[in-house]
């Protein structure tokens, strides 16, 4: 527990302030990148990539998980994450002719990420960087760049950059697939994020204030959010959390679920919803302490959400979650801006 944890309300933390900036930052991103997205959509249709390879760390890698599900379901293109050590440590980069390498980063300075992009270019990939720091080595190295436009982010816990990366992914896929419904949805995102920021998830604080362990569960487009929430619980709240797919949790991890076991279960309104709801009911019957977002059950803590295009619902839940996580961190006696043993820029090799 941090000895100098903030004693004032969570709204005084940088994490809270910066997460609250996301609607305006994403509005600026959409305006600035309008013609860029059209050009990149044309480029991707011309390339007709046989695969998309994602490379990232931390919250950016959680955004890459979202990218995988959105690209595979909307663009019908195989998408997979590449381990950064393949190029930076093993120097064993596979051939990537006809593929797109999507690098996602806030700082654009991690040596292993740069090594991977360098190797991917030599291996024949078209390299595309989604990066917040436009003067970074990654921005200079990639074949093309999508600026995230999130502005400076000083809190160690990434919030608005995660949301900006996800918004850029939605915009990119909408342009690539010429999906007018998705284009219209992304245009509404800043206003919806404002509404999501006002939603109150504080009912869950009492359930997690003294918790030691937690499952965060989602599926499909929401799984990246589950990973992001689990990361934030660990780094800002000192709470051990594991993210699982609603399908994968039944292959072993379910054995730990019993009376009082905490579980945050997230569900967007798409084809995965029925299966996630069935799992939630199984958790409830086992006596677990269940918190639901996107679902409702009188036996659980029901957290408010906004129904919209299913590709955007995980972003809106993330915005509501960040407000809650900042408050939970303070309630547990931590400072979300200065997690123990962590730095803003992690330069792994």
N, C-alpha and C positions, 0 to 999 in steps of 0.2 A: 504494500500500500504506500502511495506517495505521501511523504511527510508534509509536503507543501501543496497538497491537493487544493483546488479552488474551493473556497467556502461560500462564494456567492452563487447565485442561480446559474444554471448551465449556459444561459444566454451570454454569459461573459466569456466563454471559452472561444478560442479561434475555430475549433471544430464546428461549433454551432453557427458562428457568424459566416464562415466560409461555405458551409452546406446551404445556408439560406440564400447565398448569392447565385446558386445554380440556375434558377429560372432566367435571370438577366443574362448570365454568361452564355447559356445555351441559345437564347434568342439572338445574341450577337454572333454566335457560331453559325446559326442557320442563315443569317443575313449575309455574312461574309463569304460563306462557302457555297452559296447558291450555284454560281456558274461552275465552280470547281467540281461539285458533285455531278453536275450534268456531264462535264468532260470525262470524269472518271467512270461514270456509268457507261458512256460510249466506249471508253478504253477497255473496260472489263468485258463488254459484249463482243468487242473485236478480238480480244485475247481468247475468249471462251476457255478459261483455265480448267485444267483437268483436276486441280486441287487448290485449296487455300491452306497455307501453313501459317499458324499464328505463333508469335514469340512475345513473351511479356513476363513480368514478375509482379507479385503482390496483387493489389487491387486491379492493376492493368490486366493481369492474367485472368482475374474474375470477369472482367469485361470481355476477354478473349473467349471465355466459355459461352457467354451470351452470343458472341459473334458466331461461334460454331453452330449453335442451334438455329440462329436466324438465317445464316447462309445456307445451311443444309436443308431447311424447310422451305425457304423462299427462292433461293437461287439453285437449289437441287445440285449443289456442288460439294464434293467431299471436303471436309475441313477438319484439321487436326492440329494440336499443339506440338511443337518440336521442343525437346529439351535443349536448353541453351548450352549445356556442357558438351553436347554432340560436336559443336564447332569449336567452342572456346577451350575445352579441356582435351577431348578425344581427337580433335581435328579430323572428324570422319563425316563431313557433310555429305548427305546423299544427293543425287542429281535432282534438280527441280525444274527441268525444262518444261515449259508450258504451265507452270504453276505461279501463283501469287503468294508472296510472303507478306503477311500483315504484322507489322511491329507496332506495339502499343506501349506508350511510355509517357510519364509526366515529365521527367527530367531529360530523357534522351541521352544519358551519359553513362549508363552502366556498361562496363567493358565487355561483359559476356553477351549482352544484347548487340553491341556494335560488332563484335566478332562474328556473331551469327548472321547479321545482315550482310556483312562483307562476304562471308562464305556463300550465302544464298545467291548473291549477285553473280559470283563466279560460277555457281552451279546452275545458272540459267533462269532464275526466278525474276519476275517483276516485283520489285520491293516497294511497298507502300507503308509509310509511317503515319500513325495517328499520334501526334505528340503535342504537348502543351508548350514546351520551351522551343520556340521557333528558331532560336540561334544555337541550338544544340548540335553536337556531332551527329546524332541520328538524323536530324532534319537535313543536314548537309550530305549525308551518305545515301539516303534512300532515293529511289528513282522518282518518287512523287511523295508529297506531304499533305496531310489533312490537318490544319491547325485546330487544336481543341478549343482555343480561345477562353480557357477557364480563368485566366488571370493568375496572379501570384497565389500560391497555396502554401502557407507557413506552418500550419498544423501538420504534425507527422502523419496523422490519420488522413488519408486521401478521401475526399467526399465529392466536391464539385468536379474534380478531374475524372473520377470514376463515372459520374453521371454524364459528363461531357463526352467521354470516350464511347459510352453506350449510345448517346444521341448521334454521334458521328457514324457509328456502325449502322444504325437504323437508316440514316440519310443515305449512306453509301449503298446499302442493299436496295433501298427504294429506287435509287437512280439506276442501279445495275439492272434490276428486274422490271423497270418501268411500271412500278406498282403505284397507281394513282391513289388507292385507298391508304397505303402506307405513307405516301407523300402528304396527303391531307392530314393524317394523324400526327406526323412529326411537326407539322406547322402549328398544331394546337399544343404541343408539349410544354412550352414555357408557361402558358396559362394554367395548365393542369398541374405542373410542378408547384406553382404558387398555392394551389388548393391542397395539394398533398402535404406541403410544408405545414399547413394549419391543422392537419389532423392530429388527434391526441391519442398516442399509444401508451400514455403513462400508466394505464391500468396494469401493464405487464411489469412495472418496476418492482412492486411488492413481491411478485413471484420470482424475481431474479436477483433481488438485492442481496440475498445470502446464499445463492446457488453456487455450486462448485463445478457442475458439469451441465452440458446442454446439447441437444441435437437441434440443428436447423435443417429443415427438410423442404424441398421443392422438387419440381421436375421440369424438363424441357427448357423453355425460355426463361424460367424462373430459377434454374439451378445455379447460374452465375451469381444471382442475388443471394442465394443460400450460402455460397462460398464467401461472398463479400461480408455478409452479416456475421458469419462465424469468425472471420478474420478480425472484424471490428470488436466483437465480444472479447477476443483474446487480447488485442493490442490496447484497447482503451478501457476495458472493464475488468481486466485480470480474471476473466471467466473462461474456463476451458470449454470450447464449443467445437463440435464437428459438423460439417455439412454433408448431407447425404441426399441422393436422389430418392424419391418416394418409392422407387422400385428397388434400388440397391439396399436400402435400410433393412429390407426383409431377408437379406442374405447374410445373416449373422448378427449385425448390430441390434436387431430387435430383441435379442436375448437380454439386453441390459435394461429394457423398458419395464418399469413397474410402478407401484404407488409413489406418487410425488416426483417422478422423473420429469424434468422440464423439457418441453419440446416446442419450438417455434415452427409452425407449419405454414408455408406460403403457397398460394395458388393463384395463377392468372386464369382468366376465363377462356381457355382453349380446350383442345382435345385431351389434355392431361388432367383436367379438373376432377372428373369423376373418380379416377384412380387415387388422386391425392385425398379426396374426401373420404373414400373408403379406408385409406390408411389412417387418417385422422380419427375416424371412429374406432379403429382397432386400438390406437393409443389411448383413447378415452376409456374404452372398456378395460384396458390394462391398469387403469388408475393413474395414468400419467398426468402431469400438470401441463395442459395443452393450451397454447396461445395460437390463435388462428388469424391469418390475414388473407382475405380473398374468399373465405368460407365462413359459415356461421353455424354454431352449435351451442345450445343453451348450457351444455355441460363444460364449455371451454371459455377462455377469455377471448372475446371477439374484438379484433382491432379494426378500426375503420379503414376502408380503401376506396379507390375511385375506379369505376368500371369504364373502360375505353377499349381501344384496339389492344388485343392481347400482347402484342410486341412492346407496347409502352407500359403496361401495368407493372412489370418488374421495376422499371425506372421510377414510377410513382411510389411504389412501396419502399424503394431504397431511400427516397427523399424523406418519407415519413419515418423510416427506421433511423436515419442519421440523427434526427431531432431527438428521438427516444434514446439512442445510444449515448449521446452527449449527456443527457440527464441521468441515465443509469450509471455512467462512469462516475459522475460526481456523487451520486447516491451511495456508491460503493467505496468512496473515498479516494478516487483516482483523479489524475489530471489527464484528460484525453489528448491534450496537445503535446504532452511529453511522456510518451510511453517508456517504460523502463527498458534500457539497453537498445533502443531503436533510434535511428536517424532518419531525416527526411529523404536523403539520397543514399541508397545502398549500392555501393559499387562492387558487386560480385564479379568473379572472374570465371 
